Amino acid sequence: MDMRRVIGMNFSRLRKERGLTQEAVAERSGFSQSYIGWLERGKRNPTAISLWLLAQSVDAMPADLVQPVEE
């Protein structure tokens, strides 16, 4: 599976588990809501710094975003 898709799926799952909307995560992370949407659909290729900021926005570690996903 493509790493962008893995990150997107993990991020979406973590966000929902924490009861956060894309808008809330956008405010917490500093990224736009449209960026968050694209990320969750596997259309963005985040940098290491972006991964750190995104993980912090859902109270996770960057490694949580890159864990393999079972389809």
SULUR-V413665 format. One record per pair of residues at least 4 apart in sequence whose ideal C-beta (glycine too) atoms are under 7 Angstrom apart, sorted by the first residue. I is the first residue (numbers start at 1). GAP is how many residues later the second one is. D is the distance in whole Angstrom. If there is no record, write none. Layout:
# SULUR-V413665
i	gap	d
I	GAP	D
I	GAP	D
This chain:
# SULUR-V413665
i	gap	d
1	4	6
1	5	6
1	68	7
1	70	7
2	40	6
3	4	6
3	63	7
4	4	6
4	38	4
4	40	7
4	41	6
5	4	6
5	37	4
6	4	6
6	60	6
6	62	7
6	63	5
7	4	6
7	32	7
7	39	6
7	58	5
7	59	6
8	4	6
8	31	5
8	32	5
8	33	6
8	34	4
9	4	6
9	60	5
10	4	6
10	54	6
10	55	5
10	57	6
10	59	6
11	4	6
11	28	6
11	29	6
11	43	6
11	47	7
11	54	6
12	4	6
12	28	4
13	4	6
14	4	6
14	44	4
14	46	5
14	50	6
15	5	5
15	10	6
15	43	5
18	40	6
18	41	6
20	4	5
20	5	5
20	38	6
22	4	6
22	11	5
22	14	5
22	15	6
23	4	7
23	10	5
24	4	6
25	4	6
25	11	6
25	32	5
25	33	6
26	5	6
26	6	6
26	7	4
26	10	5
28	29	4
29	24	5
29	25	6
29	28	4
30	23	7
31	4	4
31	5	6
33	4	6
34	4	6
35	4	6
35	9	7
36	4	6
37	4	7
38	5	4
38	6	5
39	5	4
39	7	7
46	4	4
46	5	5
46	8	6
48	4	7
49	4	7
50	4	6
51	4	6
51	11	4
51	14	6
52	4	6
52	10	5
53	4	7
54	11	7
55	5	5
55	6	6
55	7	5
55	9	6
55	10	6
60	4	4
60	5	7
62	4	7
63	4	7
